[in-house]
Amino acid sequence: MAAIAFRGLTPFLKTMDLARTIDFYVNLLGFVVDMQWPAGTPTDCILDNGHVHLAFGFAAAVVWPYPQIELNISSGSIAVASAMMFA
């Protein structure tokens, strides 16, 4: 059986503040907004930076267990720490 060759992956992540998420990724990390929907008051978006594509959707609350990702930004470098949280 031949292996399937994937050319990309766009994870769909949840956020409780879509505007703040877009601001962070666009103004700090250099992403561009590819699309937002619905028009007027978007609840979902796709952000691009080269070959990296991220989709975000609004969630009024995050239900645990859910992977928690913490971005620590200092001196122009980014360290990402991820931990699984359990209620």
C-alpha positions, -999 to +999 in steps of 0.1 A: +000+000+000+014+034-010+018+060+017-004+091+015+018+122+010+004+152+030+014+186+018+002+206+047-019+207+079-041+235+092-050+229+129-083+243+141-077+259+175-102+274+199-099+309+215-120+328+239-110+361+223-107+360+185-098+397+181-069+394+206-057+362+190-056+378+156-038+408+170-012+387+186-005+365+156-006+394+130+012+421+149+037+401+170+044+369+149+039+384+114+009+363+102-016+377+078-054+372+079-063+349+050-101+348+058-126+356+085-162+346+088-190+354+091-188+390+079-193+418+104-185+399+136-163+370+128-162+339+149-136+320+128-105+329+109-075+314+090-041+330+095-011+324+073+027+329+076+045+313+047+037+276+047+022+278+082-016+280+084-037+282+116-074+283+119-091+297+150-126+296+162-144+313+191-153+292+221-171+308+250-153+285+274-126+259+271-135+225+285-107+206+303-090+183+297-076+204+269-041+210+258-029+243+272-003+261+252+017+289+268+038+313+247+067+329+265+082+357+245+114+374+255+143+389+236+127+383+202+126+345+206+096+324+213+095+294+236+064+272+236+055+251+266+026+227+263+010+208+291-022+187+295-045+200+321-070+179+339-100+191+359 
